[in-house]
Amino acid sequence: MASKDIVLETMKKAGTPLNAGKIAELSGLDRKEVDKVMKELKAEGAIVSPVRCKWEPAN
């Protein structure tokens, strides 16, 4: 499974907005990898920030 899929799946399972550190903790991915993937997902519009510094999948 690609890192993007893992990050999105972790966010969906959590059901609440998460920061990058929590995503790394829950998914088992390296924090640097999570930061890189989140940057790509933000550019694509796949994730949104309802609360400062926390992210969730866009609907």
N, C-alpha and C positions, 0 to 999 in steps of 0.2 A: 504494500500500500504506500502511495506517495505521501510525503510529509504534509502536503496541503490537505489531503484527505484525512490524515490523522488529526491535524489541528482542528479542522471543521467538525469532525466526528466528536472530538473531546468537548468542543464548545456546545454542540447539540446535546450531548449526554448530560452536561452539567446543568443546563437549563437556566443558568444565570450568567450575567456578564463576568468574564474572567480577565485577569491581567496575564501578561506573557509568562511570568514566573509560575503562576498556578497552572497554566496550560502545560508548561514544561514538566512540572511535577506530576500532573495527572496522566500525561501521555507517555512519559518516559523519554521524550526527545531532549536533546541538548538545548539549552536556553538560546544559544546563538542561532541554531537552526530554526527555532520557533520565531525568533525576531525576524529572521530573513523571510520566512514563509508569511508571517503577518504583514510585512511590508508589501509583499506581492499581492496578498489578498486585499489589503487596503486599496492598492492601485486599481485592482479589478472591480472594486465595489462589492466584494463578496462578504465583507464584515463591516459592521458599523459600531460606533461608540455611543451607547446611550448614557454612560456615566464616564467622567474623565478617567483616562488610563485603563478602562475596562472595555472589552470588546465582546461582541456576539455576532452570530451569522446574520446576514441581511435576509429579510423576508421577501 
